[in-house]
Amino acid sequence: MATGHILVADDDAAIRTVLSQALTRAGYEVRVTGTAGTLWRWVQAGEGDLVITDVVMPDENAFELLPRIKELRPDLPIIVMSAQNTFMTAIKASERGAYDYLPKPFDLKELVAIVQRALSEPRSRPASPKPDEIEGMPLVGRSPAMQEIYRTLARLMQTDLTVMITGESGTGKELVARALHDYGKRREGPFVAINMAAIPRDLIESELFGHEKGAFTGANSRSAGRFEQAEGGTLFLDEIGDMPMEAQTRLLRVLQQGEYTTVGGRTPIKTNVRIVAATNKDLRILIQQGLFREDLFFRLNVVPLRLPPLRERTEDIPDLVRHFFKAAAAEGLPMKHMEAPALDRMKRYRWPGNIRELENLIRRLAALYPQELVSDQLVEAELGHDAPLATRATSGPAMGGIAQTVTAGSGSGDEDATLSASVEHHLDSLFRIHGDQLPPPGLYHRILREIETPLISAALSATRGNQIKAAELLGLNRNTLRKKVRDLDIRLMRSPR
């Protein structure tokens, strides 16, 4: 039978009753209160083996109380509950010394299991460094799937464990990697990202590990690689499934021995970086096909973290819409709001481009339309009510509207005519929506930017990521293409052959 004295603080009498009954049945002695002040007096008196507290209390916020509790009784485990289910709530709970964080509503069996684990573990736990006050919210959403991600991230912040982030293109893998860095113990070091799919395969080793002067034709001077640039910080290896086998072997040595050599170099270089990898592919299938090393997979997959596609967390769409409208307004665009029917229409859409597609749509709505209140009809015009939702383009950042017509026609002859007619039809719809009032100035360049992203993505997909061939296909200089790939933040999802 479990034993222990638990202090529960929550201003909701029903929650206090439910917790008291559940923990008492589990064998614990329970004392409950509705105020932070009473909880603090009990802690000062030495009562309790574990604390369970809500964040928002009538007399004091628990995040203000936690540091005092940890200073007075550093070995006392504290479980934080909150209905404010955001990424920052989970992070603040972890940074202020909480043993664990539970979003409301929670599962009672899970809570009892956490209590049992907390009371059975050694009491001395490493303290988290006190960060600067956090502003903003790098991750948005209150769905159960996102709550589990927040809790996992909070546990990982003060570790150097290697993390493997999986998820479809556009789900925010780099954003999660940045959050791990920005709120972790390496926050003072550099965050360096490299996209394996955007670099020619014969240059990946040089990009990662650097090269010496004369190592190959064109190497006129020594060049630092991404490992050297990320020293003391975090190296984000995006689209790791596109890494060639030769580079995989060298990366495995780094993970095993903590050192590497530059291309053309002989002296091993010690490295101190945290590795976060990401992929939109199933690496286990690549292993079966002989395209990815199994031993490297296990080295990278220490902590797997799957990001759900937007269609699996549509309840987060209202929060995401508000977040992106605020971000657009901060950049000087008009602040807008979404009608309820428009939000319902967006929840029924499949979002093949995930959050990136949603963000692009919101920016387009903020930039191109004068209405402060976005209607269902306007969203319908942008998403395109005629095209089947399950067959929209999924390569690169899905854009909706004009962008979807661009990816639909990439050939010549009749296809070019279809593309031209689709663009003309979309522009006609745009002006009809505005009525007598013209769109904001700068329409020409905004439309070109909207077309450019899926066009470059399609070319890179067709050439399997070969930027030299893609530049030739597009009639662009290779350096110009590389700059556009970087500036437009294009992520390549290669088409199967």
N, C-alpha and C positions, 0 to 999 in steps of 0.2 A: 504494500500500500504506500502511495506517495506521501511524503511529509514535507512540511514547510509552511511558513507564514507569509501570506501574500497581501500586499496593500493595493487596493483598487481605487482609482480616482477618476470619476466621470460625472458631469453635471446632469446626465440623463439617468433618472431613477430606474427606468426599465432596463437599461444596459447594466447598471450596477446589480440589479436583481438577477439577471440572466447569468452574469459572470460569477456572482457569488454562489449560485446554485450549481453551476457546472464545475467550478473549482472545488467546492465542498464535496461533491460526489466523487471527484478524483482523489479525495483524501487530504486536501490542503485546508489549513486554517485561514480564513479570509476576513479582512476588515475593509470596509468600504467608506468612501467619503465623496461629497460633491464639490469640494473646493481644493485648490492647490495649497492654500494656507494650512489646512488640517493635515494634508499629506506631508508637508514640510515639517510640521511639528512632530509627526510620528517618526519620520526619518531621523530628525535630530535626536529623538529619544532612543534611537537604536532599534526601533521596531522593524519587522519585516525582513524576509530573505529575498524578496523580489517585489518590484513595483510594476503595476500596469496602470498607465495613465493616458487620458485623452489629451490632445494638444490644446484645444480651446476650452479654457475653464473660465468661470465667471469672474474670478479675482486675479488670475495670472495665467499667461501663456506657458505651457509646459516647456517650451524651448528656452524660456528664461529661467525656469526652475532647474532643468536638467544639469547645467554646469555646476550649480551649487551642490546638488546631490552628489555628483561625481567627485567634487572636491572634498566633500565631507566623508563620503563612503564610496571610494572608487571601485570597490568590488561588488557593489550592489547592482544586480542586473535590472535593467529598466526596459519594459516593452511599451512602445508608443503606439496609440491608436489615433486615427484621424479620418474625418469625413472629407478633408481637403486633400483629395487623392491626386497629388501632383508629383512630378519628379523631384521638385525642390523640397517637398515635405519629407520624402524618403531620405534625401541627401542630408538635410538638416538634422533629422533624427540620428543618422549615423555619425555625423560630425560632432554632435553634442553628447555622444557616448552611449546612445541607446543600444541595447542588445539586439533588438529587432524592431521592425515597423510593420504594422498591420493596417491596411485600409479598411474603412467601414463601408459596407457590412462585411464581416469576416466569418469564417467557419469556426465554430466552437471547438471541434476536434483538433483543428490546426493550432488554435491558441493553446489548448491544453498540452499538445505535443511540444510546442515551443517552450512553454513553462517547464515541462519535464526536462527538456534538453538544457535549458539555461541553468537549472538548479543542479544538474548532474555534472556540468563542465567545471573545470578549474576556474576559480573566481578571478584570478589576475588576467586581465585582458589589456593589450597595448592600447594606449590612449591615442585618439586621433588628434592631429595637429589642428590648432584653431585657425580657420581660414578667414579671409576678409569677408565682410558681409556680402551675401550672394544677391544679385539682382538679375531679373530676367528669368526666362524659363527655356532652356535649350531643348527640352523634349515636352511634347504636348499630348494630352490624352488622359482620360480617366477610366477607360475600359479595363476589364479584368486582365486582359492580355498585357496592357501597358503597365498595370500595377505590378505584375510579376516581374517585368523588366526593370522597373524602378527599384524594387527590393533587391534584385540580383546585382544591379549596378551599385547600390549603396554598400553592399557587402564587399564589392571588389575594389572600392575606391582606395583603400589603404593597403592594397596588395600589389605585387608585381606579377601576378599570374597572367599567363598568356591566354588571350581571349579569341575565340573564333566566332565571328558574327555572320550569320547566314540570313538570307532573305532575298526577295525579288528586287529587281532594279527599281530604285526610287523609294525604298522603304525607310531610308535614313541611316544606312549603316555607318557612313562617315560621321554623321552627327552623333551617334552613340559612341564611336571611337573618340571623338573630341571631348565628349562629356566625361568619359573615363579618364582622359588626360587632365582636362581643365579643373576637375574637382577631386583629383587623386593626389598622391604624395609627390608626383613628378610634375606638378603644375608649373613649377618655376623653370623647368627645362623646355626644350623645343618640342613641338608636335610636327612631325614630318610625314607626309602622305605620298605614296607612289601607287599609281594605277597600272597594274601589269598589262591590262588590255590596251592601254594607250601608248605603249612603248614598243618599238620593234624588238622582236625576240632576241636578235643578236646584240642588242645594246642593254638588255636588262641587267646582266652581271655588272657591267660598268656603272650603270645608274645606281645599283644597290651598294656595291663595294668600292666604287671609285677605280681609277686607273692611274698608272704611272706614265710619265712622258716616254713616248716611243713604244707603248704597249701594243699598239696597232696603228694602221694607217690613219692619219688624221689626229692622232693623240700628240699634239704639239706641246702639251704641258700637263702637269699633274692635275687631276681633278678629284675632288672629294665626293664620295658616294653618299647615299641617303643614310647609311648606318653612321657614318662620321658626323653628318649634319644633325642627326637625332641624338647624339651622345648625351646621356643624362636625362633624356626625355622619353618620348613615345614614338615608335615607328609604326605607321599604319600601312599594311600591305593589302591594298584593295584589289579585288578580282584575283585572288591568289590562285584560283583554278587555271588561270592563263599563264602561269609561270612555267617556262620550259624546264625540262628535266635537269639540264646541266646546272641551272641556277638553283633548283630545288636541292641538289646535292650540297652546294655551297651553303645554302641557308640552313640545312640540317646540321652542318658542322658548327655554325654559329650558335645554334640552339643547344647543341651538345657540349661544346667546349668554351663558349663565350668569347670566341675570337674569330677573325677572318683575315684574309689577305686581299690586297687590291689586285686588279687585273694587271698582270705584268710585275707584281711585287713578290717579294720573298719573305719579308719579315711579318710574322703574325701580329695583328693589332687587337688588343683587348677591347671589348665593347661592353657598355652598360646602358642598354636600352630596354624598354618594355615593348613587346611585340603584340600588336592587335591585328588580326587578319580578318578578311571579309570575302565572301563569295556569294554569287547568285546561282551557283551550280551545285550539284550533288557530288561532293568529292569522293564518296564511296563508289559511285559509278565510274568516275575517272580512274580510281584505283583499279577496279576490275578491268578497265580498258588499257591499263598500263600507262596512263597519262599522268598519274600523280603518285608520289611515293607514299606507301602506307606508313612508314616510320615517321615521315615528316608530318603526316596528318595527325598522328597521335601526339606529336610534340606541340602542334599548333592548337589542337582541340582540347586543351586542358579544361577550359570553361566554355562550353558551347552556349551561344545566345542566339535564339531565332527571333527575328523581327517579323511580326505578322503583316501580311499585305493589308492595304486599306480596306478591302472588301470584307475582311474578317473583323474589323473594328470600326464599322460605320457609325457607331454611337459617338466616336471621337470627332466626327466631321464638323459639328457646330463649333467646338473649341478650336479646331484647326483653322476654320474659316475666319473666326474672330482674330486669331493670332496672326494670320497672314494679312488680313486687312489692316491691322495695327502696324505691322511691319512695313506695308506699302505706304501707309500714311506717314510713318517716320522718315520715309525717303522722299516725301514731298508730294505724294499722290493724294487725291481726295479720299477722305475717310468714308467708307460705305458700310451698309448693313444688308443682311440677307433675309428676305421674306421666308416665313415658315414653309410654304409650298416649295420654294426653291431649294431649301435644305432637304426636304423630303425627296425631291427629284435627284439631288446629289447622292442621297443614301441608296437610291435604287441603281445607280450607275456602278459598273464593275471596276473602274479605275485601274486600267492595265498599267498605267505609269505611276500608280500609287501616289505617295505624298508629293513627289516632284510634279506630277501632273496636276494635282490639286493646287499647289502653290502657283504654278504657271497660270492656271485658270483664274485664280483670285487676282494676280497681278494684272492680267489682261482686262478683267472686269473693272479694276480700279483705274486703269490707264485709258481705256477706250470709250467708256460709257459715262455720260453725265449724271445719270440717275443716282441719287444717294441710296435708295432702297432697291436692291437687285431683285427682280421679279423671276417667277418660274419660267416665263416665256423667254427671258433673256438667257437664263441658264440652259434652257432647252435648245436655243439657237446655237449656243457655244458648244454644247456637248454633241449636238447633232442627233435628232430624234430618228433619222432614217437608217443610220448605220447600225448593224447588229452589235450589241454590247460585247458579245463574247469573241468577236473577231477583229477588234480594233488593234492597231499596231502596238506592239509591246517592245520594240527595239529602241533603246534610247529613251529620252524624256518624252513621254506621251504628252501631247499638247492640247488636243481637242481642237475644234474650230478649223481654221485654215490648216494648221499643222497636220491634222488627220487627212485632209485631202492631198497634201503634199506627199505623205508616205504611201498613199494609195496609188499614185501614178508616178512611176520612175522610169518608164520606157520612152518610146517615141511614137510618132504618127498619131493614131487615134487616142493613145493614152495621154499624149501631150495635150490634145484637144480636150479630153475629159478633165485633165488637171486644170487647164485654163478656165473651162466652164465652171468647175467647182469653186475656184478662187473667185471668179466673177459673181457667182451665186452667193457666196458667203459675204462679199463686200456689199452686194445689193441688200442682203438681209441686215447687215450692220447699219447702213444708212436708213433703212426703213425703221429700225428700232429707235434710232435717234430722232426720226421725224424731221421737223423743220430745223432742229438744232444740230449743227455739225459736230463730229467728234473733236476731242482736243487736238491742238496742233501737233505735228510730228508723226502723223499716221504712217507716212511712207516708210520711215526708218523702223517704226515699231512692227509693221507687217513684215519687212525684210528680216528682222531679227527672229520673228516667230517662225518664218519659213526656214531660216538658216539652220537651226538646231536639228530638226528631224532630217533635213537634207544631208547634213554632214554625218549624222548617225547612220542613215541608210547606206551612205557610201562606205563608211568604215565597216559596217556589217557585211556588205557585199564583198569587200576585200579581206574579210576575216581579220580586221584590225591592222592591216598593213597600210601605214600612213603614206608611204611613197606611192603605192598604187591608188589609194584613195585621192591623194592630191592630183595625180594624173587624171583620174576619172572626172574630178570636179573642175580641172583646169586651173588649179591653184598652185602657188609655190608651197613647197613642203613646210617651210618655216611659218608661212601664213596659216596653213592648216593646223599645225601644232599649237599656235597661239590661239586660234579659234576654239580648238578642243579644250584648252585650259580655261580660257575666258568664259566660255559657255557652259563649263562644267559638264561636259558630255561624258556619259558612262556607256560603254559599249556592251551590248548583250549579243553575242555572235549567233547568227542563224545556223541551225543544224544543217548538215549537208548529207 
